[in-house]
Amino acid sequence: QKMEAEVKPVVTEEEKPVEKTSTAARQEASTALVKRALVADQKRRTEIQAACTLGKVERAFADELCDAFIPLSEARKKIMERMVTNQLGTSVNNETQADKIKMTAAADDKFYAAVRDGLILRAFKSASIKRAAFTAETPAAQGSADFQRHGLLRLAMAFMTRAGAPVERMVNRDIAMAAMGDRQTLGRYRIERSEAYHTTGSFANLLLDASNKTLLAAYEEAPYTWSMWARQAASTEDLKPINRMRFGESPDLEEVPELHEYKEGAISDSKESYKVAKYGKLFSVSWETVVNDDLDAISRVPAMHGNAARRLQNKKVYEVLTSNPTMGDGNALFSSSHASGDNTSGAAAAPSVTTLNAAFVKMMLQKGLTTDAILGLSPRYLIVPVNYGATVLELLGSMARPEVGGSAAGNSNTLNIYGPNGSRTLTPIIEPQLDASSSTVWYAAADAAQIDTIELAFLSGEESPVIESEWDFTCDAYKYKVRQTFGVKAIDWRGVFRNA
């Protein structure tokens, strides 16, 4: 004990004030920490109240979030959920416990579906598309009508609020840029590109979905005639040459004397080859488009590209007729040199009882590729330029045979064999693409089920136009690429006729 007393430190009077000073510093630091926490909490409460006011959410709900000490980022998500719930007209349980209000994947999906379908309805109306955007079998998402009148900027603001962006501190340009995925804007406002933001529920995908739906609807509505008489072949899986075999006919059966062997009938074949090619165009949707609520960028522009895709198919099919390409036998598609027979007429004249008879004769007398077998083919379609449209409609629509000079010269009271009750009924196809080459040349075609004529093949998966998009940093815009891949080829000349 004596030794312990000797080594025990002695507290002097000078050291005591130092201990008091250290305690005071800790108290001051603790007080400052509390003040900072109170200031931060007040800022949190102020921003929550402001967000609720902007979203027209009731004050009581804002108080619940404030009193439950919900972090600001989480509070924004809950406010967004309440906004969607109010717009969709669904009931929400007014519990005071904050954990009763949750942002779920189902709520995200419902919100996106409602906004998407509302924007599609607006885009269809803007593009003057006649077909219904949705049907009884595939109805629009619940609540879509609530978003049908929302502008693009307003929708962008809703998406960015949902992503936790401080939209109340952002100018319209930055809201548009961030919603469209500009990395610099996202970084400046410290907006994380969360999974919910950049996947199927993003604003960029909303624009893509609306553009794609509008493009395909316009594509389906666009007028075209090639499919009435030409054949759509099975889609090809690659870009390699497509070989279409053209088989010869079996020779006539021969008499077989008693105890003699049957002779083998050789069947020859030849082929036509072609490949599919890709066609496409670009169009852009800039951040100015969103700020200015220029709906044409995702309605009328995609619709025009849809029309163009269908028009190109039509053009390529009729170009085969007008260009008269060389076939596998070394002769032109329409030629008098084919071994099977002539399929053209040099006596240029408008469709009439006489000239149509020439088409029937030439086609019905077509023979096999290597035999004299007469195929007995028959025209089914009369394909004419617009210049002959009225003439053909009058000719094929008359019960009695029209006299020279048309109806003004009276009626012959003789059955019109090309009329409604005639034995040689034809389906008229009046195609303006032909007038670009000639306003007087017309064609006849057999049914594609009877013999191959001209066929069109798509690349598998691109039977309709495909649209893709990506952000272009160099011009602050989303670039949209419209592509379709197909090929066209005349397979056989014996089922088509030309009057030139």
Salt bridges, closest charged atoms under 4 A:
GLU13 OE2 - LYS16 NZ 3.59
ASP41 OD1 - ARG44 NH2 2.77
ASP41 OD2 - ARG45 NE 2.89
GLU47 OE1 - ARG76 NH2 3.14
GLU58 OE2 - ARG82 NH1 2.09
ASP63 OD1 - ARG59 NE 3.49
ASP67 OD1 - ARG45 NH1 3.24
GLU74 OE2 - LYS78 NZ 3.68
ASP108 OD1 - ARG162 NH2 2.77
ASP117 OD1 - ARG116 NE 2.81
GLU168 OE2 - ARG76 NH2 3.27
ASP174 OD1 - ARG173 NH1 2.80
ASP174 OD1 - ARG188 NH2 3.17
GLU220 OE1 - ARG310 NH2 3.71
GLU249 OE2 - ARG494 NH1 3.12
GLU254 OE1 - LYS263 NZ 3.86
GLU272 OE2 - ARG246 NH1 2.79
GLU272 OE1 - LYS489 NZ 2.84
ASP293 OD2 - ARG122 NH2 2.89
GLU319 OE1 - LYS316 NZ 3.68
ASP329 OD2 - HIS338 ND1 2.63
ASP342 OD2 - LYS362 NZ 3.02
ASP447 OD2 - ARG380 NH1 2.75
ASP452 OD1 - ARG231 NE 3.62
GLU455 OE1 - ARG231 NH2 2.48
GLU455 OE2 - ARG244 NE 2.41
GLU462 OE2 - ARG483 NH2 2.76
GLU468 OE1 - LYS481 NZ 3.41
GLU468 OE2 - ARG483 NH2 3.63
ASP492 OD2 - ARG494 NH2 2.71
